[in-house]
Amino acid sequence: MSSSSLLLLSILAAALPVTLYIGLIYWADRYEKEPWWLLLATFFWGAVPSILFAYIFNSIFSLPLYLVAGDTLGESLSATFVAPIVEETIKGLAVVGILLLWRDEIDSPLDGIIYGAMVGLGFALVENVYYFINVYQEGGIDAWGINVFIRSIVFGLNHALFTSMIGLGIALARSFTQPLAKVAAVMGGWATAVFLHFLHNLSVSFGNLLCLVALFSDWAGLLLTLLIIVWALLQERQWLRHYLAEEVSLGYLTSSQYVIVCSGRQRVRYQWGVLLGHGPAAYWRTVRSHHRLSELAYKKHHYKRFQDERSRELIESLRAEIQAQGQV
């Protein structure tokens, strides 16, 4: 196989599963979709700067291990003890950046999970291409196929899982009022990401039956994350029902609109009806209105906890925008 064909095939083998995973993550965000430009920015951070910085710092901090233990053992020790700390710290900086610059976009635990997962998927895409090419050059097409299955399917969501823990910690920190609790949430998320990454790399680096530990820990982590996502969605729906009920009494929403907005399934059904009956322009206006109503509920929840002026101003601004848009 030519070098260009190998590169193209490896990119496709890495990109197709990642595209599917991104679609599933985006679909899971039922009530308030995160802005595409910010999702793409976090994905790009994982795919380019994180890869470059990880390569540099992994090389620097792993050098003593190679010098003392030799190439083979040094590589395993580096993957186990250096890579998890370096890579999760660098990937996590993207979510920290969102917290510092666009904190209003992190409204719930689900938002943090989504941003962290997007960084992880960007990182996984480029890393997988690198490994696919190396494995083919060393073992041929059969080894390449096995590696694609393992890295893209069996362990395809690993980096998304690891960094989503950092995002979850940062999102939880947003909900706490005590500074110590905020720090504990962020550090707890980072430590969980590093530990899961460490456990996986330890298991696969030293091989044989230990690989079963990686399989169990990774999929158990994914199951736990799925349960957290379900819990977060139920929490968001409760916020919608509670905080938008007042908007009905104030005249910003009708009772029928309230019922639609508070149900992810009914939203989709209604939006498709608008698309088929009134065209794309009306569809996007409806989607935007539903999005703004979700934002309103989340900001009201935040204001109830913190009584901050920023949330109060956003609530008034969102109400004015919703009233100006009219029909939901």
MODA-V276990 format. One record per residue. N is the residue number from 1. RES is the residue in one small letter. SS is DSSP state (2 for helix, 1 for strand, 0 for the rest). PSI is psi in radians with two decimals (NA if undefined). Layout:
n->N res->RES ss->SS psi->PSI
n->N res->RES ss->SS psi->PSI
This chain:
n->1 res->m ss->0 psi->2.36
n->2 res->s ss->0 psi->2.81
n->3 res->s ss->2 psi->-0.71
n->4 res->s ss->2 psi->-0.68
n->5 res->s ss->2 psi->-0.72
n->6 res->l ss->2 psi->-0.76
n->7 res->l ss->2 psi->-0.82
n->8 res->l ss->2 psi->-0.79
n->9 res->l ss->2 psi->-0.67
n->10 res->s ss->2 psi->-0.67
n->11 res->i ss->2 psi->-0.77
n->12 res->l ss->2 psi->-0.74
n->13 res->a ss->2 psi->-0.53
n->14 res->a ss->2 psi->-0.67
n->15 res->a ss->2 psi->-0.64
n->16 res->l ss->2 psi->-0.86
n->17 res->p ss->2 psi->-0.69
n->18 res->v ss->2 psi->-0.71
n->19 res->t ss->2 psi->-0.73
n->20 res->l ss->2 psi->-0.77
n->21 res->y ss->2 psi->-0.69
n->22 res->i ss->2 psi->-0.75
n->23 res->g ss->2 psi->-0.72
n->24 res->l ss->2 psi->-0.72
n->25 res->i ss->2 psi->-0.74
n->26 res->y ss->2 psi->-0.68
n->27 res->w ss->2 psi->-0.63
n->28 res->a ss->2 psi->-0.41
n->29 res->d ss->0 psi->1.42
n->30 res->r ss->0 psi->-0.67
n->31 res->y ss->0 psi->-0.49
n->32 res->e ss->0 psi->1.58
n->33 res->k ss->0 psi->2.38
n->34 res->e ss->0 psi->2.60
n->35 res->p ss->0 psi->2.36
n->36 res->w ss->2 psi->-0.67
n->37 res->w ss->2 psi->-0.61
n->38 res->l ss->2 psi->-0.62
n->39 res->l ss->2 psi->-0.75
n->40 res->l ss->2 psi->-0.64
n->41 res->a ss->2 psi->-0.74
n->42 res->t ss->2 psi->-0.67
n->43 res->f ss->2 psi->-0.76
n->44 res->f ss->2 psi->-0.69
n->45 res->w ss->2 psi->-0.74
n->46 res->g ss->2 psi->-0.62
n->47 res->a ss->2 psi->-0.51
n->48 res->v ss->2 psi->-1.25
n->49 res->p ss->2 psi->-0.73
n->50 res->s ss->2 psi->-0.73
n->51 res->i ss->2 psi->-0.80
n->52 res->l ss->2 psi->-0.85
n->53 res->f ss->2 psi->-0.65
n->54 res->a ss->2 psi->-0.72
n->55 res->y ss->2 psi->-0.78
n->56 res->i ss->2 psi->-0.91
n->57 res->f ss->2 psi->-0.57
n->58 res->n ss->2 psi->-0.73
n->59 res->s ss->2 psi->-0.76
n->60 res->i ss->2 psi->-0.89
n->61 res->f ss->2 psi->-0.30
n->62 res->s ss->2 psi->-0.29
n->63 res->l ss->2 psi->-0.81
n->64 res->p ss->2 psi->-0.61
n->65 res->l ss->2 psi->-0.70
n->66 res->y ss->2 psi->-0.69
n->67 res->l ss->2 psi->-0.65
n->68 res->v ss->2 psi->-0.77
n->69 res->a ss->2 psi->-0.19
n->70 res->g ss->0 psi->3.03
n->71 res->d ss->2 psi->-0.85
n->72 res->t ss->2 psi->-0.97
n->73 res->l ss->2 psi->-0.64
n->74 res->g ss->2 psi->-0.67
n->75 res->e ss->2 psi->-0.74
n->76 res->s ss->2 psi->-0.74
n->77 res->l ss->2 psi->-0.68
n->78 res->s ss->2 psi->-0.81
n->79 res->a ss->2 psi->-0.57
n->80 res->t ss->2 psi->-0.78
n->81 res->f ss->2 psi->-0.40
n->82 res->v ss->2 psi->-0.92
n->83 res->a ss->2 psi->-0.78
n->84 res->p ss->2 psi->-0.74
n->85 res->i ss->2 psi->-0.83
n->86 res->v ss->2 psi->-0.90
n->87 res->e ss->2 psi->-0.73
n->88 res->e ss->2 psi->-0.58
n->89 res->t ss->2 psi->-0.81
n->90 res->i ss->2 psi->-0.80
n->91 res->k ss->2 psi->-0.69
n->92 res->g ss->2 psi->-0.39
n->93 res->l ss->2 psi->-0.50
n->94 res->a ss->2 psi->-0.76
n->95 res->v ss->2 psi->-0.61
n->96 res->v ss->2 psi->-0.71
n->97 res->g ss->2 psi->-0.70
n->98 res->i ss->2 psi->-0.71
n->99 res->l ss->2 psi->-0.69
n->100 res->l ss->2 psi->-0.64
n->101 res->l ss->2 psi->-0.58
n->102 res->w ss->0 psi->0.88
n->103 res->r ss->2 psi->-0.42
n->104 res->d ss->2 psi->-0.27
n->105 res->e ss->2 psi->-0.20
n->106 res->i ss->0 psi->1.61
n->107 res->d ss->0 psi->-0.36
n->108 res->s ss->0 psi->2.91
n->109 res->p ss->2 psi->-0.60
n->110 res->l ss->2 psi->-0.68
n->111 res->d ss->2 psi->-0.77
n->112 res->g ss->2 psi->-0.73
n->113 res->i ss->2 psi->-0.75
n->114 res->i ss->2 psi->-0.83
n->115 res->y ss->2 psi->-0.73
n->116 res->g ss->2 psi->-0.72
n->117 res->a ss->2 psi->-0.66
n->118 res->m ss->2 psi->-0.70
n->119 res->v ss->2 psi->-0.82
n->120 res->g ss->2 psi->-0.68
n->121 res->l ss->2 psi->-0.64
n->122 res->g ss->2 psi->-0.76
n->123 res->f ss->2 psi->-0.79
n->124 res->a ss->2 psi->-0.66
n->125 res->l ss->2 psi->-0.92
n->126 res->v ss->2 psi->-0.73
n->127 res->e ss->2 psi->-0.72
n->128 res->n ss->2 psi->-0.72
n->129 res->v ss->2 psi->-0.78
n->130 res->y ss->2 psi->-0.84
n->131 res->y ss->2 psi->-0.64
n->132 res->f ss->2 psi->-0.78
n->133 res->i ss->2 psi->-0.79
n->134 res->n ss->2 psi->-0.74
n->135 res->v ss->2 psi->-0.69
n->136 res->y ss->2 psi->-0.76
n->137 res->q ss->2 psi->-0.50
n->138 res->e ss->2 psi->-0.58
n->139 res->g ss->2 psi->-0.05
n->140 res->g ss->2 psi->-2.99
n->141 res->i ss->2 psi->-0.59
n->142 res->d ss->2 psi->-0.80
n->143 res->a ss->2 psi->-0.65
n->144 res->w ss->2 psi->-0.81
n->145 res->g ss->2 psi->-0.73
n->146 res->i ss->2 psi->-0.75
n->147 res->n ss->2 psi->-0.68
n->148 res->v ss->2 psi->-0.79
n->149 res->f ss->2 psi->-0.77
n->150 res->i ss->2 psi->-0.85
n->151 res->r ss->2 psi->-0.61
n->152 res->s ss->2 psi->-0.49
n->153 res->i ss->2 psi->-1.10
n->154 res->v ss->2 psi->-0.83
n->155 res->f ss->0 psi->0.44
n->156 res->g ss->0 psi->-0.42
n->157 res->l ss->0 psi->0.19
n->158 res->n ss->2 psi->-0.95
n->159 res->h ss->2 psi->-0.60
n->160 res->a ss->2 psi->-0.74
n->161 res->l ss->2 psi->-0.87
n->162 res->f ss->2 psi->-0.96
n->163 res->t ss->2 psi->-0.37
n->164 res->s ss->2 psi->-0.45
n->165 res->m ss->2 psi->-0.63
n->166 res->i ss->2 psi->-0.78
n->167 res->g ss->2 psi->-0.71
n->168 res->l ss->2 psi->-0.76
n->169 res->g ss->2 psi->-0.73
n->170 res->i ss->2 psi->-0.70
n->171 res->a ss->2 psi->-0.71
n->172 res->l ss->2 psi->-0.64
n->173 res->a ss->2 psi->-0.59
n->174 res->r ss->2 psi->-0.44
n->175 res->s ss->2 psi->-0.15
n->176 res->f ss->0 psi->2.64
n->177 res->t ss->0 psi->-0.47
n->178 res->q ss->0 psi->2.27
n->179 res->p ss->2 psi->-0.70
n->180 res->l ss->2 psi->-0.68
n->181 res->a ss->2 psi->-0.65
n->182 res->k ss->2 psi->-0.83
n->183 res->v ss->2 psi->-0.74
n->184 res->a ss->2 psi->-0.68
n->185 res->a ss->2 psi->-0.79
n->186 res->v ss->2 psi->-0.84
n->187 res->m ss->2 psi->-0.61
n->188 res->g ss->2 psi->-0.71
n->189 res->g ss->2 psi->-0.76
n->190 res->w ss->2 psi->-0.78
n->191 res->a ss->2 psi->-0.66
n->192 res->t ss->2 psi->-0.75
n->193 res->a ss->2 psi->-0.81
n->194 res->v ss->2 psi->-0.74
n->195 res->f ss->2 psi->-0.80
n->196 res->l ss->2 psi->-0.71
n->197 res->h ss->2 psi->-0.77
n->198 res->f ss->2 psi->-0.81
n->199 res->l ss->2 psi->-0.71
n->200 res->h ss->2 psi->-0.89
n->201 res->n ss->2 psi->-0.66
n->202 res->l ss->2 psi->-0.78
n->203 res->s ss->2 psi->-0.80
n->204 res->v ss->2 psi->-0.46
n->205 res->s ss->2 psi->-0.61
n->206 res->f ss->0 psi->0.09
n->207 res->g ss->0 psi->-2.94
n->208 res->n ss->0 psi->-2.27
n->209 res->l ss->0 psi->-0.37
n->210 res->l ss->2 psi->-0.40
n->211 res->c ss->2 psi->-0.48
n->212 res->l ss->2 psi->-0.55
n->213 res->v ss->2 psi->-0.75
n->214 res->a ss->2 psi->-0.77
n->215 res->l ss->2 psi->-0.79
n->216 res->f ss->2 psi->-0.85
n->217 res->s ss->2 psi->-0.69
n->218 res->d ss->2 psi->-0.82
n->219 res->w ss->2 psi->-0.54
n->220 res->a ss->2 psi->-0.69
n->221 res->g ss->2 psi->-0.71
n->222 res->l ss->2 psi->-0.70
n->223 res->l ss->2 psi->-0.75
n->224 res->l ss->2 psi->-0.73
n->225 res->t ss->2 psi->-0.69
n->226 res->l ss->2 psi->-0.73
n->227 res->l ss->2 psi->-0.67
n->228 res->i ss->2 psi->-0.70
n->229 res->i ss->2 psi->-0.77
n->230 res->v ss->2 psi->-0.78
n->231 res->w ss->2 psi->-0.76
n->232 res->a ss->2 psi->-0.69
n->233 res->l ss->2 psi->-0.71
n->234 res->l ss->2 psi->-0.67
n->235 res->q ss->2 psi->-0.76
n->236 res->e ss->2 psi->-0.71
n->237 res->r ss->2 psi->-0.65
n->238 res->q ss->2 psi->-0.69
n->239 res->w ss->2 psi->-0.78
n->240 res->l ss->2 psi->-0.85
n->241 res->r ss->2 psi->-0.71
n->242 res->h ss->2 psi->-0.89
n->243 res->y ss->2 psi->-0.44
n->244 res->l ss->2 psi->-0.25
n->245 res->a ss->2 psi->-0.64
n->246 res->e ss->2 psi->-0.60
n->247 res->e ss->2 psi->-0.50
n->248 res->v ss->2 psi->-0.79
n->249 res->s ss->2 psi->-0.48
n->250 res->l ss->2 psi->-0.17
n->251 res->g ss->0 psi->0.13
n->252 res->y ss->0 psi->-0.36
n->253 res->l ss->0 psi->2.54
n->254 res->t ss->0 psi->2.88
n->255 res->s ss->2 psi->-0.70
n->256 res->s ss->2 psi->-0.67
n->257 res->q ss->2 psi->-0.69
n->258 res->y ss->2 psi->-0.78
n->259 res->v ss->2 psi->-0.73
n->260 res->i ss->2 psi->-0.82
n->261 res->v ss->2 psi->-0.54
n->262 res->c ss->0 psi->0.04
n->263 res->s ss->0 psi->2.10
n->264 res->g ss->2 psi->-0.71
n->265 res->r ss->2 psi->-0.78
n->266 res->q ss->2 psi->-0.55
n->267 res->r ss->2 psi->-0.90
n->268 res->v ss->2 psi->-0.77
n->269 res->r ss->2 psi->-0.77
n->270 res->y ss->2 psi->-0.74
n->271 res->q ss->2 psi->-0.70
n->272 res->w ss->2 psi->-0.64
n->273 res->g ss->2 psi->-0.70
n->274 res->v ss->2 psi->-0.74
n->275 res->l ss->2 psi->-0.82
n->276 res->l ss->2 psi->-0.53
n->277 res->g ss->2 psi->-0.48
n->278 res->h ss->2 psi->-0.09
n->279 res->g ss->0 psi->3.02
n->280 res->p ss->2 psi->-0.70
n->281 res->a ss->2 psi->-0.81
n->282 res->a ss->2 psi->-0.62
n->283 res->y ss->2 psi->-0.85
n->284 res->w ss->2 psi->-0.55
n->285 res->r ss->2 psi->-0.71
n->286 res->t ss->2 psi->-0.78
n->287 res->v ss->2 psi->-0.76
n->288 res->r ss->2 psi->-0.71
n->289 res->s ss->2 psi->-0.77
n->290 res->h ss->2 psi->-0.70
n->291 res->h ss->2 psi->-0.76
n->292 res->r ss->2 psi->-0.63
n->293 res->l ss->2 psi->-0.66
n->294 res->s ss->2 psi->-0.80
n->295 res->e ss->2 psi->-0.73
n->296 res->l ss->2 psi->-0.80
n->297 res->a ss->2 psi->-0.74
n->298 res->y ss->2 psi->-0.69
n->299 res->k ss->2 psi->-0.62
n->300 res->k ss->2 psi->-0.65
n->301 res->h ss->2 psi->-0.77
n->302 res->h ss->2 psi->-0.71
n->303 res->y ss->2 psi->-0.65
n->304 res->k ss->2 psi->-0.63
n->305 res->r ss->2 psi->-0.67
n->306 res->f ss->2 psi->-0.31
n->307 res->q ss->0 psi->0.73
n->308 res->d ss->0 psi->2.59
n->309 res->e ss->2 psi->-0.63
n->310 res->r ss->2 psi->-0.81
n->311 res->s ss->2 psi->-0.68
n->312 res->r ss->2 psi->-0.74
n->313 res->e ss->2 psi->-0.71
n->314 res->l ss->2 psi->-0.65
n->315 res->i ss->2 psi->-0.82
n->316 res->e ss->2 psi->-0.69
n->317 res->s ss->2 psi->-0.75
n->318 res->l ss->2 psi->-0.70
n->319 res->r ss->2 psi->-0.74
n->320 res->a ss->2 psi->-0.71
n->321 res->e ss->2 psi->-0.74
n->322 res->i ss->2 psi->-0.73
n->323 res->q ss->2 psi->-0.67
n->324 res->a ss->2 psi->-0.59
n->325 res->q ss->2 psi->-0.46
n->326 res->g ss->0 psi->-2.17
n->327 res->q ss->0 psi->2.29
n->328 res->v ss->0 psi->NA
